[in-house]
Every structure is written in C-alpha cells, then in structure tokens.
Amino acid sequence: MKDNDDLDEMVRGLQEQIDAEEEKEFSAKVLREYRNPQNVGRIKEPDCVGIILGPCGDTMEFSINLRNNRVRRVLFMTDGCGPSIACGSMTTKMATGKTIEEALQIRDLDILNALDGLPEENRHCAKLVMDTLHKALCNFMEGNP
C-alpha cells in the first residue's frame, strides 16, 4: 500500500510541475479550452465535413449541421496538441449561430484573440482550425458533404 501512495504522490508532483509550466506558457483561456474542451465529437449526419492534415502532423476535423443558412451545431475532432484542442473548442463556439458567410469571416487572428494569444510556435494551430472550418463550409456550398 505504501508503494501505491508513493507513486500517487510522485504523479501528483509531476502533474503540478506540468501545470505550473503550462501556466507560464499559455493564457488562462487556452488552458481552460484544452483542459475542458467543448463540442468534441462527430455529428452522425452532418451537412458538411472538413478534414485537414496540418503541416505539423495534426489532423483537424469539423462536422457541421446547418439550418436556414446558419451554423446550428459544430463539433470537432483532433489528434493534435493542447493548443490545437483549444483552438478547435473556441472556434466551435465562435461559429455556432453565425451564417455561413459570417463563419467564413472567422480568421486565425480572431481565434488567437479569443484565446488571448498563443506562443509563436503554436500559432499555426489557429490557422489549421480556420482552414478546416472554411473547408467544411466550402464543401457544403460546393454541394459536397
């Protein structure tokens, strides 16, 4: 039993160290979005889907339901890092309720601003997310699910 307690204590210490390092690097909004992401998953019968493999190796996917030319529901999936997760989660909230045209106006800078920024080496995550959202919506407009 003592060995389990020692292991649990070591794991807690390591997690606290990781959390402290992340808090130095990322904004509170980024940490909140990637630690507790919203709108994760795939819509069973989407009106459109966009999937992109980013240059960093992360895959981002959006599935979207539309109603009356508006984004009614949007879910995302990724195998990416914390910043990719944070960008995906934030973007689903930004796009929901917008018309297709308004959602197509969401830019990577808008996502970065909504998250209070990302370190330079992670800013590509916002572009990957923006491109994937736009691809899904363009697929719909071109008649491709």
FIBA-669341 format. One line per field, with one value per atom (N, C-alpha, C, O): residue number from 1; x, y, z. Coordinates in nm, 3 decimals, decimal comma. Example, Ala and Ser with C-alpha at 12.3 -4.5 7.8 and 13.67 -1.06 7.14 Angstrom:
i <- 1:1:1:1:2:2:2:2 $
xx <- 1,319:1,230:1,320:1,424:1,285:1,367:1,290:1,341 $
yy <- -0,569:-0,450:-0,330:-0,332:-0,225:-0,106:0,003:0,114 $
zz <- 0,780:0,780:0,780:0,846:0,708:0,714:0,787:0,804 $
This chain:
i <- 1:1:1:1:2:2:2:2:3:3:3:3:4:4:4:4:5:5:5:5:6:6:6:6:7:7:7:7:8:8:8:8:9:9:9:9:10:10:10:10:11:11:11:11:12:12:12:12:13:13:13:13:14:14:14:14:15:15:15:15:16:16:16:16:17:17:17:17:18:18:18:18:19:19:19:19:20:20:20:20:21:21:21:21:22:22:22:22:23:23:23:23:24:24:24:24:25:25:25:25:26:26:26:26:27:27:27:27:28:28:28:28:29:29:29:29:30:30:30:30:31:31:31:31:32:32:32:32:33:33:33:33:34:34:34:34:35:35:35:35:36:36:36:36:37:37:37:37:38:38:38:38:39:39:39:39:40:40:40:40:41:41:41:41:42:42:42:42:43:43:43:43:44:44:44:44:45:45:45:45:46:46:46:46:47:47:47:47:48:48:48:48:49:49:49:49:50:50:50:50:51:51:51:51:52:52:52:52:53:53:53:53:54:54:54:54:55:55:55:55:56:56:56:56:57:57:57:57:58:58:58:58:59:59:59:59:60:60:60:60:61:61:61:61:62:62:62:62:63:63:63:63:64:64:64:64:65:65:65:65:66:66:66:66:67:67:67:67:68:68:68:68:69:69:69:69:70:70:70:70:71:71:71:71:72:72:72:72:73:73:73:73:74:74:74:74:75:75:75:75:76:76:76:76:77:77:77:77:78:78:78:78:79:79:79:79:80:80:80:80:81:81:81:81:82:82:82:82:83:83:83:83:84:84:84:84:85:85:85:85:86:86:86:86:87:87:87:87:88:88:88:88:89:89:89:89:90:90:90:90:91:91:91:91:92:92:92:92:93:93:93:93:94:94:94:94:95:95:95:95:96:96:96:96:97:97:97:97:98:98:98:98:99:99:99:99:100:100:100:100:101:101:101:101:102:102:102:102:103:103:103:103:104:104:104:104:105:105:105:105:106:106:106:106:107:107:107:107:108:108:108:108:109:109:109:109:110:110:110:110:111:111:111:111:112:112:112:112:113:113:113:113:114:114:114:114:115:115:115:115:116:116:116:116:117:117:117:117:118:118:118:118:119:119:119:119:120:120:120:120:121:121:121:121:122:122:122:122:123:123:123:123:124:124:124:124:125:125:125:125:126:126:126:126:127:127:127:127:128:128:128:128:129:129:129:129:130:130:130:130:131:131:131:131:132:132:132:132:133:133:133:133:134:134:134:134:135:135:135:135:136:136:136:136:137:137:137:137:138:138:138:138:139:139:139:139:140:140:140:140:141:141:141:141:142:142:142:142:143:143:143:143:144:144:144:144:145:145:145:145 $
xx <- 0,081:0,000:0,086:0,051:0,196:0,284:0,341:0,354:0,375:0,428:0,327:0,365:0,199:0,094:0,082:0,066:0,091:0,084:0,202:0,186:0,321:0,439:0,426:0,461:0,375:0,354:0,251:0,271:0,141:0,038:0,095:0,065:0,178:0,238:0,334:0,338:0,412:0,504:0,426:0,465:0,317:0,236:0,175:0,174:0,124:0,068:0,173:0,146:0,294:0,402:0,438:0,459:0,446:0,475:0,365:0,393:0,239:0,127:0,129:0,103:0,161:0,170:0,281:0,266:0,393:0,504:0,463:0,492:0,395:0,347:0,248:0,258:0,154:0,055:0,123:0,085:0,224:0,294:0,366:0,364:0,428:0,495:0,395:0,420:0,281:0,178:0,124:0,099:0,106:0,052:0,147:0,102:0,275:0,373:0,365:0,389:0,331:0,336:0,205:0,206:0,091:-0,038:-0,131:-0,122:-0,222:-0,323:-0,422:-0,435:-0,492:-0,595:-0,703:-0,757:-0,735:-0,836:-0,789:-0,867:-0,664:-0,611:-0,616:-0,660:-0,572:-0,572:-0,713:-0,736:-0,808:-0,947:-1,002:-1,067:-0,977:-1,033:-0,970:-1,040:-0,842:-0,785:-0,797:-0,796:-0,808:-0,830:-0,975:-1,002:-1,067:-1,210:-1,274:-1,358:-1,234:-1,284:-1,434:-1,492:-1,494:-1,637:-1,656:-1,569:-1,769:-1,810:-1,713:-1,679:-1,668:-1,579:-1,663:-1,756:-1,632:-1,701:-1,729:-1,677:-1,814:-1,856:-2,008:-2,071:-2,066:-2,210:-2,242:-2,177:-2,343:-2,377:-2,420:-2,378:-2,503:-2,549:-2,523:-2,616:-2,397:-2,364:-2,406:-2,419:-2,426:-2,450:-2,318:-2,315:-2,208:-2,077:-1,968:-1,984:-1,855:-1,738:-1,615:-1,608:-1,519:-1,388:-1,282:-1,289:-1,182:-1,071:-0,942:-0,930:-0,847:-0,717:-0,607:-0,617:-0,504:-0,381:-0,288:-0,245:-0,258:-0,173:-0,027:0,014:0,052:0,195:0,271:0,380:0,215:0,278:0,244:0,297:0,154:0,114:-0,018:-0,068:-0,074:-0,205:-0,316:-0,311:-0,415:-0,535:-0,647:-0,669:-0,719:-0,833:-0,954:-0,944:-1,067:-1,191:-1,306:-1,319:-1,389:-1,513:-1,629:-1,624:-1,735:-1,861:-1,967:-1,972:-2,051:-2,141:-2,283:-2,304:-2,380:-2,521:-2,561:-2,527:-2,634:-2,681:-2,832:-2,897:-2,887:-3,031:-3,052:-3,000:-3,130:-3,159:-3,031:-3,022:-2,931:-2,805:-2,723:-2,631:-2,754:-2,678:-2,617:-2,671:-2,503:-2,438:-2,519:-2,519:-2,588:-2,671:-2,588:-2,601:-2,502:-2,418:-2,288:-2,286:-2,178:-2,048:-1,966:-1,954:-1,911:-1,825:-1,688:-1,676:-1,586:-1,453:-1,386:-1,419:-1,291:-1,205:-1,063:-1,042:-0,967:-0,827:-0,741:-0,776:-0,629:-0,527:-0,411:-0,300:-0,439:-0,336:-0,305:-0,358:-0,220:-0,170:-0,274:-0,382:-0,239:-0,327:-0,371:-0,490:-0,279:-0,322:-0,419:-0,509:-0,402:-0,497:-0,634:-0,735:-0,636:-0,762:-0,828:-0,948:-0,750:-0,804:-0,862:-0,970:-0,790:-0,838:-0,965:-1,058:-0,970:-1,090:-1,210:-1,318:-1,192:-1,301:-1,353:-1,474:-1,261:-1,300:-1,372:-1,471:-1,324:-1,382:-1,523:-1,607:-1,550:-1,687:-1,782:-1,894:-1,738:-1,824:-1,839:-1,945:-1,731:-1,735:-1,826:-1,892:-1,828:-1,904:-2,052:-2,134:-2,086:-2,225:-2,316:-2,290:-2,424:-2,521:-2,492:-2,579:-2,375:-2,339:-2,393:-2,414:-2,416:-2,448:-2,323:-2,213:-2,340:-2,224:-2,124:-2,004:-2,175:-2,087:-2,014:-1,895:-2,082:-2,017:-1,911:-1,803:-1,942:-1,846:-1,723:-1,611:-1,742:-1,628:-1,539:-1,426:-1,590:-1,511:-1,423:-1,339:-1,441:-1,356:-1,214:-1,191:-1,122:-0,981:-0,898:-0,941:-0,777:-0,689:-0,658:-0,645:-0,648:-0,624:-0,742:-0,721:-0,864:-0,982:-0,975:-1,007:-0,932:-0,920:-0,811:-0,831:-0,698:-0,589:-0,633:-0,602:-0,704:-0,752:-0,851:-0,847:-0,938:-1,038:-0,971:-1,025:-0,852:-0,778:-0,673:-0,596:-0,671:-0,567:-0,427:-0,330:-0,419:-0,291:-0,238:-0,285:-0,137:-0,061:0,085:0,116:0,176:0,317:0,340:0,264:0,442:0,472:0,472:0,418:0,530:0,542:0,410:0,404:0,304:0,172:0,068:-0,046:0,104:0,005:-0,048:-0,158:0,028:-0,017:-0,144:-0,220:-0,167:-0,287:-0,414:-0,512:-0,412:-0,528:-0,554:-0,669:-0,447:-0,465:-0,521:-0,609:-0,471:-0,523:-0,672:-0,749:-0,712:-0,853:-0,937:-1,042:-0,891:-0,963:-0,978:-1,087:-0,869:-0,874:-0,972:-1,042:-0,976:-1,065:-1,210:-1,295:-1,241:-1,377:-1,420:-1,529:-1,335:-1,366:-1,383:-1,471:-1,299:-1,312:-1,447:-1,512:-1,491:-1,622:-1,733:-1,819:-1,732:-1,837:-1,830:-1,934:-1,712:-1,698:-1,746:-1,806:-1,718:-1,770:-1,920:-1,976:-1,988:-2,133:-2,176:-2,266:-2,113:-2,151:-2,126:-2,192:-2,030:-1,999:-2,079:-2,063:-2,167:-2,250:-2,185:-2,236:-2,071:-2,002:-2,025:-1,999:-2,073:-2,092:-1,960:-1,954 $
yy <- -0,120:0,000:0,127:0,226:0,124:0,240:0,271:0,388:0,166:0,188:0,261:0,348:0,227:0,296:0,440:0,529:0,467:0,604:0,686:0,802:0,625:0,694:0,726:0,835:0,630:0,651:0,760:0,847:0,757:0,860:0,997:1,094:1,006:1,135:1,183:1,302:1,091:1,127:1,177:1,277:1,110:1,150:1,289:1,374:1,311:1,444:1,553:1,661:1,525:1,622:1,654:1,770:1,550:1,572:1,652:1,741:1,621:1,694:1,840:1,928:1,866:2,006:2,080:2,197:2,011:2,071:2,101:2,209:2,008:2,028:2,145:2,231:2,147:2,255:2,391:2,488:2,398:2,525:2,571:2,690:2,479:2,514:2,563:2,661:2,494:2,535:2,673:2,753:2,701:2,830:2,944:3,058:2,917:3,019:3,046:3,157:2,942:2,949:2,991:3,061:2,948:2,968:3,054:3,056:3,124:3,206:3,117:2,998:3,177:3,103:3,051:2,942:3,126:3,080:2,958:2,865:2,957:2,840:2,718:2,611:2,735:2,622:2,571:2,450:2,663:2,622:2,545:2,442:2,593:2,529:2,393:2,301:2,378:2,247:2,148:2,027:2,197:2,104:2,058:1,949:2,140:2,110:2,152:2,242:2,089:2,134:2,112:2,018:2,200:2,194:2,144:2,162:2,081:2,044:1,948:1,965:1,848:1,746:1,629:1,586:1,578:1,461:1,476:1,565:1,387:1,390:1,386:1,307:1,470:1,469:1,349:1,326:1,273:1,148:1,174:1,103:1,274:1,306:1,455:1,536:1,491:1,632:1,681:1,603:1,809:1,872:1,891:1,894:1,904:1,917:1,879:1,886:1,839:1,798:1,856:1,865:1,895:1,936:1,867:1,864:1,810:1,744:1,791:1,788:1,834:1,877:1,819:1,821:1,769:1,729:1,849:1,888:1,905:2,024:1,993:1,877:2,094:2,074:2,021:1,965:2,037:1,989:1,843:1,783:1,786:1,647:1,630:1,519:1,739:1,734:1,724:1,790:1,641:1,635:1,707:1,687:1,792:1,863:1,828:1,818:1,809:1,774:1,853:1,861:1,912:1,976:1,907:1,880:1,879:1,834:1,934:1,976:1,972:2,086:2,052:1,990:2,095:2,096:2,241:2,329:2,264:2,398:2,400:2,298:2,516:2,538:2,683:2,774:2,702:2,837:2,918:3,034:2,852:2,919:2,957:3,039:2,898:2,926:2,799:2,689:2,816:2,705:2,675:2,753:2,562:2,522:2,447:2,470:2,358:2,278:2,248:2,220:2,254:2,222:2,147:2,191:2,034:1,954:1,941:1,953:1,916:1,898:1,775:1,731:1,724:1,614:1,650:1,708:1,613:1,633:1,532:1,484:1,502:1,422:1,513:1,467:1,642:1,741:1,773:1,712:1,869:1,915:2,000:2,028:2,040:2,124:2,251:2,282:2,326:2,445:2,416:2,495:2,304:2,266:2,239:2,281:2,169:2,142:2,272:2,290:2,362:2,491:2,571:2,629:2,573:2,647:2,584:2,655:2,452:2,383:2,412:2,443:2,402:2,426:2,570:2,593:2,665:2,806:2,835:2,908:2,779:2,806:2,752:2,814:2,636:2,584:2,683:2,703:2,744:2,842:2,970:3,032:3,009:3,130:3,114:3,209:2,993:2,971:2,943:2,973:2,887:2,848:2,971:3,072:2,960:3,068:3,166:3,246:3,160:3,251:3,198:3,078:3,290:3,249:3,186:3,202:3,116:3,058:3,168:3,153:3,279:3,389:3,447:3,479:3,462:3,514:3,416:3,458:3,288:3,187:3,184:3,160:3,209:3,214:3,337:3,343:3,433:3,552:3,531:3,615:3,420:3,391:3,366:3,279:3,440:3,432:3,377:3,376:3,332:3,280:3,384:3,350:3,509:3,616:3,630:3,658:3,611:3,615:3,504:3,526:3,385:3,272:3,302:3,280:3,350:3,385:3,491:3,480:3,592:3,697:3,642:3,681:3,553:3,495:3,412:3,397:3,357:3,276:3,358:3,302:3,488:3,574:3,534:3,545:3,486:3,459:3,319:3,244:3,286:3,162:3,196:3,293:3,116:3,135:3,120:3,051:3,185:3,184:3,043:3,023:2,948:2,813:2,738:2,629:2,794:2,729:2,805:2,760:2,917:2,998:2,929:2,959:2,837:2,762:2,682:2,648:2,651:2,575:2,652:2,594:2,783:2,866:2,867:2,865:2,870:2,867:2,732:2,728:2,623:2,490:2,481:2,429:2,532:2,529:2,615:2,571:2,735:2,824:2,759:2,758:2,705:2,642:2,524:2,504:2,447:2,330:2,372:2,314:2,473:2,526:2,574:2,542:2,652:2,705:2,594:2,602:2,490:2,379:2,311:2,279:2,288:2,224:2,308:2,254:2,436:2,524:2,535:2,538:2,541:2,546:2,415:2,415:2,303:2,175:2,180:2,132:2,237:2,248:2,336:2,298:2,451:2,545:2,487:2,524:2,395:2,331:2,204:2,136:2,170:2,053:1,923:1,814:1,935:1,816:1,806:1,903:1,694:1,683:1,679:1,670 $
zz <- 0,000:0,000:0,000:-0,065:0,072:0,077:-0,061:-0,098:-0,138:-0,272:-0,359:-0,437:-0,349:-0,424:-0,382:-0,466:-0,251:-0,200:-0,251:-0,289:-0,252:-0,302:-0,451:-0,496:-0,526:-0,669:-0,694:-0,780:-0,621:-0,634:-0,604:-0,674:-0,501:-0,463:-0,572:-0,604:-0,629:-0,736:-0,858:-0,920:-0,893:-1,007:-0,982:-1,071:-0,861:-0,827:-0,841:-0,894:-0,792:-0,802:-0,946:-0,981:-1,029:-1,170:-1,239:-1,319:-1,207:-1,268:-1,226:-1,307:-1,101:-1,054:-1,128:-1,163:-1,152:-1,225:-1,370:-1,421:-1,434:-1,571:-1,575:-1,663:-1,481:-1,476:-1,460:-1,526:-1,373:-1,349:-1,477:-1,509:-1,549:-1,675:-1,779:-1,848:-1,790:-1,887:-1,853:-1,943:-1,726:-1,684:-1,716:-1,732:-1,726:-1,767:-1,917:-1,963:-1,992:-2,138:-2,204:-2,306:-2,146:-2,210:-2,125:-2,002:-2,193:-2,124:-2,050:-2,079:-1,957:-1,882:-1,977:-1,954:-2,082:-2,179:-2,257:-2,279:-2,298:-2,369:-2,278:-2,320:-2,155:-2,061:-2,035:-2,031:-2,019:-1,995:-2,114:-2,095:-2,236:-2,355:-2,381:-2,424:-2,357:-2,389:-2,274:-2,297:-2,153:-2,041:-2,033:-1,984:-2,079:-2,077:-2,209:-2,211:-2,319:-2,449:-2,464:-2,408:-2,541:-2,570:-2,714:-2,799:-2,739:-2,875:-2,943:-3,061:-2,869:-2,922:-2,971:-2,902:-3,088:-3,141:-3,289:-3,356:-3,337:-3,479:-3,484:-3,414:-3,567:-3,588:-3,676:-3,778:-3,636:-3,709:-3,852:-3,943:-3,874:-4,009:-4,036:-4,036:-4,060:-4,081:-4,218:-4,313:-4,227:-4,357:-4,432:-4,555:-4,357:-4,420:-4,321:-4,199:-4,380:-4,302:-4,369:-4,492:-4,288:-4,338:-4,256:-4,133:-4,324:-4,257:-4,323:-4,446:-4,240:-4,293:-4,204:-4,081:-4,270:-4,203:-4,209:-4,317:-4,095:-4,091:-4,115:-4,108:-4,144:-4,171:-4,049:-4,064:-3,932:-3,809:-3,780:-3,687:-3,863:-3,842:-3,768:-3,757:-3,717:-3,650:-3,754:-3,858:-3,726:-3,809:-3,737:-3,618:-3,810:-3,755:-3,840:-3,962:-3,775:-3,844:-3,781:-3,659:-3,868:-3,825:-3,894:-4,014:-3,818:-3,877:-3,833:-3,718:-3,929:-3,908:-3,952:-4,057:-3,871:-3,910:-3,931:-3,851:-4,039:-4,074:-4,074:-4,096:-4,048:-4,060:-4,100:-4,036:-4,206:-4,256:-4,278:-4,240:-4,342:-4,375:-4,252:-4,262:-4,136:-4,013:-3,957:-3,973:-3,893:-3,825:-3,700:-3,604:-3,703:-3,588:-3,486:-3,365:-3,534:-3,444:-3,515:-3,635:-3,441:-3,497:-3,391:-3,277:-3,433:-3,346:-3,413:-3,534:-3,330:-3,386:-3,325:-3,215:-3,400:-3,354:-3,397:-3,503:-3,313:-3,349:-3,276:-3,168:-3,336:-3,269:-3,229:-3,202:-3,226:-3,205:-3,060:-2,967:-3,045:-2,916:-2,843:-2,895:-2,722:-2,641:-2,712:-2,712:-2,774:-2,846:-2,962:-2,987:-3,031:-3,137:-3,078:-3,134:-2,966:-2,898:-2,855:-2,875:-2,797:-2,752:-2,869:-2,858:-2,981:-3,098:-3,154:-3,190:-3,160:-3,209:-3,121:-3,172:-2,991:-2,897:-2,908:-2,917:-2,908:-2,916:-3,048:-3,050:-3,156:-3,287:-3,299:-3,363:-3,239:-3,243:-3,178:-3,226:-3,070:-3,001:-3,083:-3,086:-3,150:-3,231:-3,353:-3,394:-3,411:-3,536:-3,512:-3,599:-3,398:-3,372:-3,375:-3,309:-3,452:-3,463:-3,576:-3,612:-3,633:-3,741:-3,875:-3,892:-3,968:-4,105:-4,165:-4,111:-4,276:-4,344:-4,378:-4,358:-4,431:-4,471:-4,350:-4,360:-4,237:-4,116:-4,065:-4,025:-4,067:-4,020:-4,111:-4,063:-4,239:-4,331:-4,307:-4,356:-4,232:-4,198:-4,075:-4,045:-4,004:-3,887:-3,936:-4,020:-3,884:-3,923:-3,809:-3,693:-3,841:-3,738:-3,632:-3,514:-3,671:-3,573:-3,477:-3,359:-3,526:-3,439:-3,334:-3,217:-3,377:-3,284:-3,181:-3,062:-3,228:-3,136:-3,037:-2,918:-3,083:-2,993:-2,891:-2,774:-2,934:-2,843:-2,733:-2,624:-2,764:-2,667:-2,590:-2,512:-2,612:-2,553:-2,599:-2,524:-2,722:-2,785:-2,762:-2,676:-2,842:-2,830:-2,854:-2,922:-2,798:-2,831:-2,982:-3,050:-3,031:-3,175:-3,234:-3,343:-3,165:-3,220:-3,226:-3,282:-3,168:-3,169:-3,250:-3,261:-3,307:-3,380:-3,504:-3,550:-3,559:-3,677:-3,645:-3,736:-3,517:-3,478:-3,513:-3,558:-3,493:-3,524:-3,675:-3,719:-3,754:-3,900:-3,945:-4,031:-3,888:-3,922:-3,892:-3,972:-3,777:-3,738:-3,832:-3,878:-3,860:-3,952:-4,089:-4,147:-4,140:-4,272:-4,274:-4,373:-4,166:-4,160:-4,154:-4,221:-4,074:-4,068:-4,206:-4,252:-4,270:-4,402:-4,505:-4,591:-4,496:-4,589:-4,574:-4,674:-4,451:-4,429:-4,491:-4,560:-4,466:-4,517:-4,669:-4,735:-4,725:-4,871:-4,933:-5,041:-4,867:-4,916:-4,928:-5,027:-4,830:-4,834:-4,951:-5,027:-4,966:-5,071:-5,210:-5,306:-5,221:-5,349:-5,371:-5,473:-5,275:-5,288:-5,245:-5,273:-5,178:-5,127:-4,977:-4,905:-4,929:-4,784:-4,715:-4,592 $
